[in-house]
């Protein structure tokens, strides 16, 4: 690349030889079915744990309306990134899209906010896993469950991408089977009651539908996001897809349609059989649902054990996501380049281990200061996620204007107007992460982490970016061509 600049918008690039990239090469392993399993699997834990805290924040009506708002945001985003993933099929995902639209500085910020989402989200889920395990085997300290599950599923991810994707598909299908069984059982049982749906006592000025008024809708937004959060990780698998142009849009669109159906059924049926107040305070909401339908018997215990597959599916899939994101940012020089070296199985083992260590320490740290570990971590993950959502929507809008010639085998039917809607809703959701006072310290701490990471970039890594990294090379070529014109 003789025509590439050595400096771009304050960032400096170094050249590397072929040996550097050979040590950082992924292997193609995924068709659209495995991608669908990865996408749905990454999110499906939201139907088992996390969403229910929105009942405590907004009541059933507040969470229902928040879910509708969030669903619109995700549909617009999924269609937009389906288009971008076919135009820029690199492992960097959102970071790659923003890099091509706004340059390296904003790309790094997007990468950091994505990193917050993908490293903290497994921490949220493993807290949920420990909650279900404690219901089955009382008395085991939560940190032991955290360590055990991290060790098992990081190990599977290191062992190989093909194994990772197959395991993800299997546990996703098992989790879907559990949910469908629950929906049928709850729908035909006598346990369902609309009185239970609206059993939260209204605050002053509230109603049975909106017990905490319209502010409750706002406060419930981060928890409604948990029904869909992480479907956007799929573009991170672009370099491991057999046919990204055909498979990625299909997997993204079918994935979000699956999740839309699940979110509605879970919200109504789990709340209706177990009660909004009880479910909103539970660390294992589906377990409450099973007990409401089948009683406190062996059937409930068995189904609760199987229900853990839903949490495991997401835990496993998002470990994959943070591994690929750390890999891509490291390969391009934004993070220490040693983190992107792959194992003999062509998996980024150093990145996978680092993310697990940080996630585990986050669980320990938050548990020291808060009784609501899962809800606090959830808010922190959503804070990072919605910033990245807004940035990628703005990247879509900018690329539509500045690079209309960029080949786009798939085009979003909503186009730029849809991206504007998604961006605005993402910013509204960002404000909602501050709505619950007890969770604000965690969000503020996350913001401080972003500032520290930006300082690392500004004073160190921006002088050491790698020109031959696929995401950077594509952007540098396009920028050089625009300068020539």
N, C-alpha and C positions, 0 to 999 in steps of 0.2 A: 504494500500500500504506500507507494511513493508520494501520493497526493494528499495524504492525511496530515492535518495540522498537529503540531506538538503541544499546542495549548488551545483549549476551547473553553470560553466563558470562565476563566480562572482555574480550570483544571488542566493538569499536565499529564501527558501520556508517555509511557515507555514501550519499547518494542520487545517482544519475546520471541524465542525460537519455537520450532515445532515440538520440542520436547516438553515445553511448558503445557501446551494444549493436550498432548498425548496423555499426560498424567491427570488430565481433567476432562475426560471424555465419557459421556453417558452412553448407555446402550438402549436401542429401540426395543420396546417390549409391550406396547399398549395399543389395542384397538378400541373402538368406541364403547364396547360393552364394559371392558375393564376401566375405561375412563369414567363411564357413567357410575360404575361401582365405587370408584375413588371419590367422585364428586358427591354423590348421595351419602356415601359412607362417612365422608368428612363432616357432614352436617347432621346426620340422623340422631346423634346423641342429644341434639336440641329438643327432640320429642320425648326424651327420657329424663332430662335434668336441665335446669337453667331457666327455661321459659317460664316455669311456675312462679319464680320470684316476681314476675310481672303482675301476678294476681295480688300480691301483697302491696305492690306499688300503685296499681290502678284499678283493682277489682276486675271482674270479668269483662264488663263493657269497655273499660279503659284499655285492657290488653287486647280485646278484639279489634277495636278501632286502631290501636297502634300496629297490630299485625297487618291490617289492610294497608296502612301507610307504608310500612316496611316492605310488604310484598310488591307494591308498585316500584319502590326504589330498586329492589333486586331484579325485577323483570327488565327494567330499563338498563341496568348495569350488565346483566348477563347477555343481553342482545348486543350491547356495545362491545364487550370484551370478546364475544364470539367473532365479531368482525375483526378486531385488532389481533386476535390470536392467529388468524389465518394470514394476516398481512405481515406480522412480526413474530414468527414461530420460534421463540427462544425460551430458554429455561428461566429467564428472569421475570417473566410474567408482567405484573404491573410496573415494576421498575424499568423494564425494557420499553414499555409503551410511553412512560413519562420521559425516559431518556431521549427518545426520538422526537418527542413533542417540545420539551422545555430545556433539554440539556442536562449535564451531569449533576449540577447542584440540586435541582428539584428531584431528579431521579433518585439520588441518595436519600433525600427526605422521604420519598415514597417507599423506598426499600426499607428504611428504618421503621416506619409505621406498619408496614406489612410484617416486619420481623416481630414487632410487639404482638400483633394479632396471632401469628402462627406459633410463637413460643409460649405465650400465656394461655392460649386456648387449650392445648393439651393439659396444662396445669389445672384449668377449670374442670376439665373432663375427668382427670384422675381423682380430683376431690369428689366428684359425683360417683365414680367407681367405688371409692372407699366408703361412701355413704351406703351404697347398695350392699357391699360386702359386710359392712358392720351390721346391717339388718339380718344377714344370714349367719354371720359368725361374730357375735358381740365380743367386745373386750380386746380385740387386736388394735394396737395403736395405728392411727391413720397413716403415719409416715412409712410404716412397713408396707402397706398396700401401695402407696405412691412409688416406693423404690422398686417393688417387685414388678409392677406393671410397666414402669419405664424400662427396666432391664430387659423384660421379655420382648417388648415391641420395638425398642431400638435395635435389639439383636436381629429380629426378623427383617427390619429395614436395611440393616447392614448386609444381611445375607444375600440380597439381590432384589432388583426391581421387579422381575417377573414374579417372584415369590410374594413380594409385598403387595402387588396388584391383585394376585389371585386370592391371597388371604383377605384383602380388603373386600373383594367381591363376595366371598363366601360369608363373612361376618355381616356384611351389609344385607344380603338376602335373608340371613337368619333374623337380623333385627327387624327387617320389614315383615317377616312372617309373624314375629311376636306382636308387632303393632297391629297388624291386620286381625290376628286372633283376638287381641284385646278389644278392637273396635267392634267386631261381631258380637263378642260376649257382652260387652257393655251395652250395645244397642238392643240386644234381645233380653237382657236381664231386667229385673224389676228395681235394680239399684239406681238407675238414672232418674234424676228429678231436677226440674228447673229451679226448685227452691234451693237446692244445694249450689246451683250455679250462682245464685245471687244471695248467698248466706253471709256476706261480709257486711257488717253494720256500717251504714253511711256516716261519714264525718259531717260536721256542720256544713250545710249547703250542698251536700251530696245527695245522691239518689240510689236506689237499689241497683240500677244499671251502671251508674258512674258514682260509686261510693266516695271517691275523692275528687269529684268534679273533673273538669277538663285538664287540670294539672296532672291528674292521674294518668290520662292518655299520654301526656308528654313524658312523665316519669317511667311509663311502661315501655317506651320505645327501645331502650337497650336490650330489654329482655325478649321483646318480639323479634329482634334481630337474631336471637339465638336459634330461631326456627330455620334460618337460612345461612347463617354465617359460615363461611369457608367454601361454599360452592365456587367462589371466584378463584380458588387455588388451582383449578384445572389447567389454566395456561402454563403453570409451572412445569407441567408434564409434556410440553410441546416437543422438546428434543427427544423424548422417549416414546412418542406416538408414531405408529407406522405410517399414518396418512393424516397429518394434522389438519389439512384443508377440509377433508370430508368428516373426520371423526370428532374434532373439537367442538364445532357448532352443534352437532347432533347430541353429543354428550351433555353439553351445557344446557341446551334447551329442554331435553328430556329430563335432565336432573332437576331443573327449577320447577317443571310441571309436577314431578313426583313430590317435591317438597311442599308445594302449595297445597296439594291434597292432604298430605300428612299433617300439616300445621293446623288446618281447620278441624280435622277429626280429633286430633289430640287435645286441642284447646277445649272443644265442646264436651267430648266424652269423658276425658280424665277428670275434668272439673265437675261434670254432672253426676258422676258416680261417687266421688270422694269428697266433694265440697270445696268451694273456692278458698275458704279460709284455711282449711286443713292442707290442701295441696300447695297453697302459697307459702306455707311455712315448712314444707317437707324437704328433706334432702334426698328422698327417693319417691317422687310423685307417682310413678307408675306402680310401685309396690303398693301404695295406698289404693290405687285403682283396682289392682288384682284382689286385694283383701276385701274391698267393698263388693266386688262381684262374686268371689268364691269363698269368702270368709277366711279366717286365720287358720288355714289348713295346709296340708302338704302340697296341694295344687298351687296355692299362692306362692309357697316357698320355691317350688320348682320353676314356676314362671318368672319369679323375680331373678332367679339364677340365670335363666335364659335371657332375661331382659338386659343383663349386663353386656350382652353382645352389642347392643346399640351404642353403648358408651365406648366399648372396645373398638367398634368400627370407626368412630370418629377419632378416637385417640390415636389409633394406628395410622389413619389416613393423614392426619395433620402433622404427625411426626415426619411423614414423607414430605409434606409441604415445607416445613421449616428447614429440613435438610436441603431441599433443592434451592430455596431462596438464599440461605447462607452460602451454598455452593456458588450460585450465580454472582452474588455480590463479591465473594472472595475471588473468584476467577477473574473478575473485572478490576480487582484492586481496591474496591471500596472497603472491604474488610481484609484482615491479614490473609495473604494468598495461600498459606499452608492449609487453611480450612477447606480449600476446594480440591485438594488431592484426593483421588478416589482409591478405594480398596481394590483388591484383586477381583471383587465381584462387580466392579464399576459402580460403586455407590459411595457417596461422600461421607465416609464414616466419622471423620473428625467433626464435621458439621452436625451430624446426627447426635453425637455424644455431647457436644457443647450445649446444644439446645435442651437436651434432657437434664443436664446438670443445672442450667439456669432455671428451667421450669420447676424442678424439684426444690431448689432453694427458694423460689418465689412462694411455693406452697408453705414451706416452713416459716418464712418471714411473715407472710400475711396471717398465718394461724397464730402467731405470737401476739398479734395486735388486734385481731378481729375474730368474733365468733362466726361471722358469716363469710367464711373463706371463699366459697364458691361464688357468691354474689359479688363480692369485692373484686375478685380476679376477673369475673365476667365483664364488669364495667370497664376495667382496665383494657381488656382485649378489644372491646367494642370501641373504645376511644381511639386506639390505633387503627382499627379497621375502617371506621367511617372517614377518617382523614384520608386514607388511601383511596377510598371509594370516590370521594370528591375529586381528588387529584387525577384519577384515571378517567373520570368523566370529562374533566377539563382537557385532559390529553386527547381524548377522542375528538372533542370539539375543535381543538387547535389543529390536529392532523387532518381533519376534514377540510380545513381552510388552507393550510400551508402545504399539504402534500396530497392533493386530490388525485395525483397520478400514481400513488402507492397502490400496487395490486391488492385488491380486496376480493378474494374468491367468494366470501360470504359477506352480505351487507345487512346491517340491522334495519328492519322495517320501520323502526321509530326514528332512526337517523339522529341528527343533531338536536331536534326538539326533545326527543326522549332522553338524550344525555343531559340536557339542561335540567329536566325534571329530576333525574337521578341525582345530579350534583346538589341541587337545592335541598332535596330531602336528606341527603347525607349530612349536610351542614346543620339541618334541624336536629338530626339524631346526635350529632356531635355535642350540641348544646344540652341534649337530654342526659348525657353521661354525667352531668353535674347536678342533676335534679334531686337525687337522693343524698342528703347531707352526710350520712355516715359513710358513704362510698367515695366522697370527694378527695380525702387524703390519698387514696390509691391512684386516682386519676391525676392529681397534681404530681405525685411521685413519678408517674409515667411520663408526664410532660417534661419533668426535670431530666429524665433519662433521654428523651429526644434531644434536649438541649446539649447534654453531654456528648451524645453520639454525633451531633452536628459539629461540635468543637473538635472531636477526633478527626472528622472529615476535613474541616477547614484548615486545621494546623498540621495534618499529616497525610491522610490517604489521598487527598485531591492532587497531590504531587506525584502519585505513584500509580495512576490508572493504567490499565493494560489495553493497548490499542487493538490487539488481535482477539480479545474476548468477543464472541458473536454479537452480543447486544451493542457493544461499543463500536465494533467494526461497521455494522449496518448503519448506525447513526452517523459515524464519521464520514463514510462514503457519501451519504445523502447530503451532509452539510458541505462537503467539498464540492459536490456537483452544483449545489445552489450558488456557491461563491463563484464558480466558473461562469454560470449563466448570468 
